[in-house]
């Protein structure tokens, strides 16, 4: 269906957990209890509720679903969730975003459940630095999972956030992965959300300039979703730039988000105003759920307000949003 600005909303991102086995500095606080997550498990959307949500979304025109977290692969019923979604009529793409830590162990599940694309968050190719960024991660196990995903035929995208003084010296090496592997490497501007506000990132144009100083880079003059794509000369894969801050693409936004507790997010930057988990638990025939989702989609804001102070600004950390 379309929102009031005429945008076709056919993509739903669903976070299934706030929990993560990593603790990346720009995503969640470095101090506190387990992942600094306070949500009780009984408040999370259940497997049945997640599948019901997707079924309702599909009837309203949702064609693509992405499962996110936290780290979605740590949820015990991840296989049942993916299998349930894969059977929903009208869903053409089932994708998953992961930190890659469990990718190798879960690869057969991904294939059996019809996952078409996997996005892996990877900000460094240096094992020691990877450990510093994630606090608990093992780079080699993540890379093994990425290689298995490539071998399986599932499309792989690597998402990298470049932060000043942390990993800005690795831009060229990350981009060069596309020369060797048939994957996309996408550079995402650091979001000023939660812990991310404490650090300085780079615009897509600044990163692209770093690459072009050393490599011949071709503008493919096309956009896929939120990403503008380029290619290094002779490369097997593509380089993408997701620039929501320096080059707002809100006029082309086609997504709606749902947090692990069921809060609908019309925009990554906007606080939620409705909890569909509560709606589903009192809605016997699904009529109210469809009405609520339709209303949230129709009233999506025209654009984000990242660059201005406002009363609707999201206060959660990224692991709580499922960005």
Buried (B, 14 or more C-beta within 10 A) or exposed (E): BEBEEEBEBBBBBBBBBBBBBBBBBBBBBEEEEEBBBEBEEEEBBBBEBBBBBBBBBBBBBBBBBBBBBBBBBBBEBBBBBBBBBBEBEBBEBBBBBBBBBBBBEBBEBBBEBBBBBBBBBBBBBBBEBBBBBBEEBBBEBBBBBBBBBBEBEBBBBBBBBBBEEBBBEBBBEBBBBBBEBEBBBBBBBBBBBBBBEEBEBBBBEBBBEBBEEEBEBEEBEEEEBBBBBBBBEEBEBBBBBBBBBBEBBBEEBBBBBBBBBBBBBBBBBBBBEBBBBEBBEEBEEBEBBBEBBBEBBBEBBEBBBBEEEEEEBBEBBBBBBBB
